[in-house]
């Protein structure tokens, strides 16, 4: 794992946006795996700015998101489809038909998992997968577990994730208890992985990610087995190393 040290959130966002931008320049019809959460917002702002300036062209880019809450439709302001539209897709010249997020309102969970797996496969592989990391080590919504789940699946969120995400809802009772997520196998199939972390709260899990063993109790630890992973973290997130 290559570790890139950033000064602060802004520097981390700019460095990560540079790598995504380089990917788009090298292959204008690339497949980007995208993430939600607070951490990528600055990256999406930076990419939007470069696109507005005419330095970046999303017209051929295809995207596939990591996860979505079960039960929320794309118009719900806490759904990940809504987040992606608001923070990136509505602001750049991407063709929305080329953007994919699991359908939180699908009637049949098993069929939705299979459908989303086929979507990922049909895109011919993810060129660059962007990841955040949860305080508990999750990537996407692959929560700490006793196994690494391979493919898209429906997952029950842990109390720590529900707690962490409740900041965005009116009350903790409104946080969905289940989500669809890409599996570890699909994430690990990406050609290149870019994982970002910022702030003191992430320092313990960043230390565990870098120094700890590979184990499903820390899902992000599997990234050590990937040959092309870049971690961009700011000083605070690296402060326990
Ligand atoms: P955050 O979430 O960027 O909001 O900290 C990261 C994650 O849970 O993957």
Boltz pocket constraint, residues with backbone or C-beta under 6 A from the ligand:
constraints:
  - pocket:
      binder: B
      contacts: [[A, 36], [A, 37], [A, 38], [A, 39], [A, 40], [A, 131], [A, 132], [A, 133], [A, 134], [A, 135], [A, 138], [A, 139], [A, 140]]
      max_distance: 6.0
